[in-house]
Amino acid sequence: MLQPDKVRGNGNAMKPQKSSPLACEAIRDVRRHDADPGPRTGDVTALDRWAVRLLAWIYGRPPVTITLWNGAEGYRPAGRPVGHVLFHDRDALMSALLRPETGFGDAYSAGSIEVRGDLVDVLFRSFVEMEKSPLARLKQSALGRLPRPWRGTLSDSRRNIHYHYDLGNDFYALWLDREMVYTCAYFPDAEMTLEEAQAAKMDLVCRKLGLQPGMEVIEAGCGWGSLALHMARHYGVRVRAFNISDEQIAFARERAAREGMTDRVEYVHDDYRNIRGGCDAFVSVGMLEHVGPENYPRLGRVIDNCLREHGRGLIHTIGRDRPMAMNGWAEKRIFPGSYRPSLREMMAIFEPNGLSVQDVENLRLHYARTLVLWLERFESSVPRVRQMYDDTFVRAWRLYLASSAAAFLCGSLQLFQVVFARRHDNALPRSRAHVYGDAGTSSWHWD
């Protein structure tokens, strides 16, 4: 078993570190598969064939052929298959059957399940069928929405953020755009590059907020700091940006100093719950997924305490059309403690605090496109990622990126941008021309 060399800093050197939590935990349950390098053979029994049929039923009879370790075909869909799933051993089959989400993901990561065909397309078309499956009905039921074991405390949040975002800046730099933006891009022109689309997204956010020179902005959850720098550089505002990721905040501070922006952008290594001071605009892009519904009222109070009388706010988050539990494998191996809210759940931020929703836009297909481009860049960097971590890590992140793209394509995930203001604020834009038209030709406010 290869141990991942965790990459730190600005990429000038690789320093061996202890194994990342993802590599350790994702491997733990499937270590036996890597321990046996020999051929995975054995007789296929009637019980194995029954298990495949049951598995196909649980997953909603996906449009794929399922083949067992001896080459026997265990399941064929009614229509033309879009892909081929191969189980290399009985343990992988039982794992996927008994733990449909976590077991399948772990076995795929270990190489015990192979998917042949375009992975995004196979998952997309399978997810469409899974919407009608017993597994989906269970997740939509009250049982599927039982309280999560963590309650979003500060220590929980720090641990979960460290787990995902502190894998190493060099790892993310391999497949993100040059600005290191790890959120949905915006493609008003389908031919845009990833770099152009991320810049377009940051401009879209700034226009929706109506940023003007001299404004003070608070950003909750700033990633590697690109949006804060963009707002200050192109819109003349001053920004205080908060983040609890060690790797990200160090990167952002170093970059701001290098670009001479420390007088206009302050990166604060702290949690959103500790934000203090007033602002003309409050923005959060890609943080709400880590807050948890139990903490939405707390976030709303933070915004209420900070946002000035005529201030604007924007929350950009992955969401769902209806409340539903996270995918078990993704929450356990990739994003611990994560939750994607419905719009109704998000209202717990606004309703108790005198905040009115002014605009909602859904950019889910933009996120699908973003993820496909990330996956392409990731695949081109696989030799480097394998050197930094190991094969299990590579397959886990391939599955994460591909399944996320498929989830946005089939609509099981949404991407909401919600703009809000004080309920008594009448200084509102006359139209959306400031967002989608010529922002420089009309007045922002009503008379």
C-alpha positions in Angstrom: 0.0 0.0 0.0 1.4 3.3 -1.0 1.3 6.1 1.5 0.4 9.6 0.3 3.0 12.3 0.5 1.0 15.3 1.5 2.0 18.3 -0.5 2.2 21.6 1.3 3.1 25.2 0.5 3.7 26.7 -2.9 4.8 23.7 -4.8 8.6 24.2 -4.6 9.1 20.8 -2.9 7.2 17.7 -1.9 7.5 17.0 1.8 6.4 13.6 3.1 3.7 14.0 5.7 1.4 11.6 7.5 -1.3 10.0 5.4 -4.2 12.3 4.6 -7.5 11.4 6.4 -9.1 10.6 3.0 -6.4 8.2 2.0 -6.4 6.5 5.4 -10.1 6.2 5.9 -11.1 5.4 2.4 -8.5 2.7 2.2 -9.2 1.1 5.6 -12.3 -0.8 4.7 -11.0 -2.0 1.3 -7.3 -2.7 2.2 -7.9 -6.4 1.6 -8.4 -5.8 -2.2 -5.0 -4.1 -2.5 -3.3 -6.8 -0.4 -4.1 -9.5 -2.9 -2.4 -8.7 -6.3 -3.3 -12.0 -7.8 -6.2 -12.8 -10.2 -9.6 -12.5 -8.6 -11.4 -15.7 -9.7 -13.9 -18.1 -8.3 -17.1 -19.9 -9.1 -20.2 -17.7 -9.5 -23.0 -19.2 -7.5 -26.8 -18.8 -7.8 -26.5 -16.6 -4.7 -24.1 -14.3 -6.5 -26.5 -14.0 -9.5 -29.4 -13.3 -7.1 -27.3 -10.6 -5.4 -26.6 -8.9 -8.7 -30.3 -8.8 -9.6 -31.1 -7.4 -6.1 -28.4 -4.8 -6.4 -29.8 -3.7 -9.8 -33.3 -3.4 -8.3 -31.9 -1.3 -5.4 -30.2 1.0 -7.8 -33.4 1.4 -10.0 -32.3 -1.0 -12.8 -29.5 1.3 -14.2 -28.8 1.2 -18.0 -25.6 -0.7 -17.6 -24.4 -4.3 -18.0 -23.1 -5.9 -14.9 -20.4 -8.6 -15.2 -19.0 -10.8 -12.5 -15.4 -11.8 -11.9 -15.4 -14.9 -14.0 -16.8 -13.1 -17.0 -20.4 -14.2 -16.4 -23.1 -11.5 -17.2 -25.2 -11.0 -14.1 -27.5 -8.2 -15.3 -28.4 -6.6 -18.6 -30.8 -3.6 -18.8 -34.0 -3.7 -20.9 -32.6 -1.1 -23.3 -29.3 -0.5 -24.9 -26.6 -0.3 -22.1 -24.6 2.9 -21.8 -21.8 1.3 -20.0 -20.4 -1.8 -18.3 -19.8 -2.4 -14.6 -17.4 -5.2 -13.7 -17.1 -6.7 -10.2 -13.7 -8.2 -9.7 -14.6 -10.3 -6.7 -17.5 -11.3 -4.4 -16.4 -9.0 -1.6 -17.0 -6.0 -3.9 -20.4 -7.3 -4.8 -21.5 -7.9 -1.2 -20.1 -4.5 -0.2 -22.1 -2.7 -2.9 -25.2 -4.7 -2.0 -25.0 -4.2 1.8 -23.8 -0.6 1.7 -25.1 0.7 -1.6 -23.4 4.1 -1.4 -20.3 3.7 0.8 -19.7 0.2 -0.2 -19.8 0.9 -4.0 -17.6 4.0 -3.6 -15.0 2.2 -1.5 -14.8 -0.8 -3.8 -14.5 1.4 -6.9 -11.7 3.4 -5.1 -9.9 0.2 -4.3 -10.1 -1.0 -7.9 -12.5 -3.9 -7.1 -15.2 -2.4 -9.2 -14.5 -1.2 -12.8 -16.7 1.1 -14.8 -16.2 0.9 -18.6 -17.5 3.7 -20.8 -17.7 7.5 -20.3 -17.8 7.7 -16.5 -19.8 10.9 -16.3 -22.4 9.7 -18.8 -22.7 6.3 -17.2 -23.3 7.9 -13.8 -25.6 10.6 -15.2 -27.9 8.0 -16.9 -27.7 5.7 -13.9 -28.6 8.6 -11.5 -31.7 9.4 -13.6 -32.9 5.8 -13.1 -31.9 5.9 -9.4 -34.4 8.8 -8.8 -37.1 6.1 -8.9 -35.2 3.5 -7.0 -35.9 2.1 -3.5 -32.6 3.7 -2.4 -33.8 7.1 -3.4 -37.2 6.6 -1.7 -35.4 5.7 1.5 -33.2 8.8 1.4 -36.2 11.0 0.7 -38.1 9.5 3.7 -37.9 10.6 7.3 -35.4 7.8 7.9 -33.1 9.2 5.2 -33.1 12.6 7.0 -32.3 11.5 10.5 -30.2 14.0 12.5 -26.5 13.8 11.5 -24.0 12.7 14.1 -22.2 16.0 14.1 -23.8 19.3 15.1 -21.6 21.8 13.3 -19.7 23.0 16.4 -16.5 25.0 15.8 -14.3 22.0 16.5 -16.4 19.9 14.1 -16.1 22.5 11.4 -12.3 22.9 11.8 -11.8 19.2 11.6 -14.1 18.8 8.5 -12.5 21.7 6.6 -9.0 20.5 7.4 -10.0 17.0 6.1 -10.9 18.3 2.6 -9.3 21.6 2.0 -5.9 21.0 3.6 -4.9 18.1 1.3 -2.3 20.4 -0.1 -2.4 23.5 -2.3 -0.2 21.8 -4.9 -2.9 19.1 -5.4 -5.7 21.5 -6.1 -3.4 23.7 -8.3 -3.1 20.7 -10.7 -6.7 20.9 -11.9 -8.2 24.2 -10.7 -7.9 27.4 -12.8 -4.9 29.7 -12.3 -6.9 31.8 -9.8 -7.5 28.7 -7.6 -11.3 29.1 -7.6 -13.0 25.9 -6.2 -16.6 26.8 -6.9 -19.0 26.9 -9.8 -17.8 28.8 -12.8 -20.2 30.8 -15.1 -20.3 30.3 -18.8 -22.4 33.0 -20.6 -20.4 32.0 -23.7 -20.2 28.2 -24.1 -16.7 28.5 -25.6 -15.2 30.1 -22.5 -12.1 28.6 -21.0 -12.2 27.6 -17.3 -10.2 30.7 -16.4 -12.5 33.0 -18.4 -15.6 31.4 -16.8 -14.3 31.7 -13.3 -13.6 35.4 -13.8 -17.1 35.8 -15.3 -18.5 34.1 -12.1 -16.7 36.6 -9.9 -17.9 39.5 -11.9 -21.5 38.1 -11.8 -21.3 38.0 -8.0 -19.9 41.6 -7.8 -22.6 42.9 -10.1 -25.4 41.2 -8.2 -24.0 42.8 -5.0 -23.9 46.2 -6.7 -20.3 46.8 -5.6 -19.1 50.4 -5.8 -15.7 52.0 -4.9 -15.3 52.6 -1.2 -17.7 49.9 0.0 -16.7 47.5 2.8 -17.3 43.8 2.1 -17.3 40.8 4.4 -16.7 37.4 2.8 -17.4 34.3 4.8 -15.4 31.3 3.6 -12.9 32.8 1.1 -11.2 29.7 -0.3 -7.7 30.6 -1.6 -8.7 34.3 -1.7 -9.4 34.9 -5.3 -12.8 36.6 -5.0 -11.7 39.0 -2.3 -8.8 40.1 -4.5 -11.1 40.4 -7.5 -13.5 42.5 -5.7 -10.8 44.9 -4.4 -8.9 45.1 -7.6 -11.8 45.5 -10.1 -14.5 47.2 -7.9 -12.5 49.4 -5.5 -13.8 47.9 -2.3 -12.2 46.9 0.9 -12.6 43.2 2.0 -12.3 41.2 5.2 -12.4 37.6 4.2 -12.8 34.8 6.8 -11.6 31.1 6.5 -10.6 28.3 8.9 -8.5 26.3 6.4 -4.8 26.5 7.4 -3.6 25.9 3.9 -6.0 28.2 2.1 -5.5 31.2 4.4 -1.7 30.9 4.3 -1.9 30.8 0.5 -4.3 33.8 0.3 -2.2 36.0 2.6 1.0 35.2 0.8 -0.6 36.1 -2.5 -2.1 39.3 -1.2 1.3 40.4 0.1 3.0 39.4 -3.2 0.5 41.5 -5.2 0.5 44.5 -2.9 -3.1 44.1 -1.9 -2.8 43.9 1.9 -4.1 47.4 2.4 -7.3 46.5 0.7 -7.8 42.8 1.6 -7.5 41.3 5.0 -7.6 37.5 5.4 -8.9 36.5 8.8 -8.1 33.0 10.1 -11.4 32.5 11.9 -14.8 31.0 11.8 -17.9 32.8 10.4 -19.5 32.7 13.9 -16.8 35.2 15.1 -17.4 37.8 12.4 -17.7 41.3 13.8 -18.0 44.8 12.4 -20.2 46.4 9.7 -20.3 46.0 6.0 -22.1 47.2 2.9 -22.0 43.8 1.3 -21.9 40.3 2.7 -20.9 37.4 0.5 -20.5 33.7 0.9 -19.5 31.5 -2.0 -19.3 27.8 -1.4 -19.3 27.9 2.4 -23.0 27.2 3.3 -22.5 23.5 2.4 -20.3 23.2 5.5 -22.5 25.2 7.9 -25.4 22.7 8.4 -29.1 23.6 8.7 -28.9 23.6 12.5 -26.6 26.6 12.3 -28.5 28.6 9.7 -30.2 30.8 12.3 -26.8 31.5 13.8 -25.4 32.5 10.4 -28.5 34.7 9.9 -27.8 36.6 13.1 -24.2 37.1 12.1 -25.4 38.7 8.8 -28.0 40.8 10.7 -25.3 42.1 13.0 -23.0 43.0 10.2 -25.1 44.2 7.2 -25.7 48.0 7.1 -29.1 49.5 6.4 -28.8 49.5 2.6 -26.4 46.6 2.4 -26.7 43.7 0.0 -25.9 40.0 0.6 -25.3 37.0 -1.7 -25.1 33.3 -0.8 -23.8 30.9 -3.4 -24.3 27.3 -2.5 -24.8 23.8 -3.8 -28.4 22.8 -3.0 -31.3 20.5 -3.7 -34.9 20.8 -4.8 -36.0 19.0 -1.6 -34.4 18.1 1.7 -32.4 14.9 1.4 -29.5 13.2 3.1 -26.0 13.4 1.6 -24.5 10.6 -0.5 -23.0 8.4 2.2 -19.7 7.8 0.4 -19.2 11.4 -0.5 -19.9 12.6 3.1 -17.7 9.9 4.7 -14.7 10.0 2.3 -14.7 13.4 0.6 -16.8 16.1 2.4 -17.5 15.1 6.1 -20.2 17.1 7.7 -21.4 18.5 4.4 -25.1 19.2 3.6 -26.8 20.6 0.5 -29.9 22.6 1.5 -33.2 23.2 -0.2 -34.3 26.8 -0.7 -36.9 26.3 2.0 -34.2 25.3 4.4 -32.1 28.3 3.5 -35.0 30.6 4.5 -34.0 29.9 8.2 -31.1 32.3 7.5 -33.3 35.1 6.3 -36.8 35.0 7.8 -36.0 35.4 11.5 -33.6 38.3 10.8 -35.6 40.8 8.7 -33.8 39.8 5.4 -35.7 39.7 2.2 -34.8 37.5 -0.8 -34.4 39.7 -3.8 -33.2 37.3 -6.5 -32.6 33.6 -6.9 -30.7 32.1 -9.8 -29.9 28.4 -10.4 -26.6 27.7 -12.2 -26.6 23.9 -11.9 -25.6 23.3 -15.6 -22.7 25.7 -15.2 -21.5 23.6 -12.3 -21.8 20.5 -14.4 -19.6 22.1 -17.1 -17.1 23.3 -14.4 -16.8 19.8 -13.0 -16.2 18.2 -16.5 -13.4 20.7 -17.1 -11.9 19.9 -13.6 -12.1 16.2 -14.3 -10.3 16.6 -17.6 -7.5 18.5 -15.9 -7.4 16.0 -13.1 -7.1 13.1 -15.6 -4.2 14.8 -17.3 -2.5 15.2 -13.9 -3.1 11.6 -12.7 0.6 10.6 -12.8 1.5 13.5 -10.6 -1.5 12.9 -8.2 -0.5 9.2 -8.0 3.0 10.2 -7.0 1.7 12.6 -4.4 -0.9 10.1 -3.0 -1.7 6.7 -4.4 -4.0 4.8 -6.8 -6.9 4.6 -4.3 -6.8 8.3 -3.9 -6.8 8.8 -7.6 -9.8 6.6 -8.2 -11.7 8.2 -5.2 -11.3 11.7 -6.6 -12.1 10.5 -10.1 -15.4 9.1 -8.8 -16.1 12.3 -6.8 -15.6 14.7 -9.7 -17.5 12.5 -12.2 -20.4 11.7 -9.9 -20.7 15.4 -8.9 -20.9 16.4 -12.6 -23.5 13.7 -13.2 -25.5 14.8 -10.1 -25.8 18.3 -11.5 -26.7 17.1 -15.0 -29.6 14.9 -13.7 -30.8 17.7 -11.3 -30.2 15.9 -8.0 -27.9 18.8 -7.2 -28.6 22.4 -7.8 -26.5 25.6 -7.6 -28.3 28.5 -6.0 -27.2 32.1 -5.9 -29.5 34.0 -3.5 -29.4 37.8 -3.2 -30.9 39.4 -0.2 -31.3 42.8 1.5 -33.1 44.4 4.5 -36.9 44.0 4.1 -37.4 47.8 4.4 -34.8 48.7 1.8 -36.4 50.4 -1.2 -33.1 51.4 -2.8 -33.4 48.4 -5.2 -32.3 48.1 -8.9 -35.0 48.8 -11.4 -34.1 45.7 -13.5 -31.5 43.1 -13.9 -29.6 45.3 -16.4 -26.8 45.8 -13.8 -26.3 42.0 -13.9 -26.9 41.0 -17.5 -26.9 44.3 -19.4 -24.6 47.2 -19.7 -23.8 47.9 -16.1 -22.5 51.3 -16.8 -25.5 53.0 -18.4 -28.2 53.1 -15.8 -28.6 54.1 -12.2 -28.5 51.4 -9.6 -31.1 52.7 -7.3 -34.8 53.7 -7.5 -35.3 57.4 -7.2 
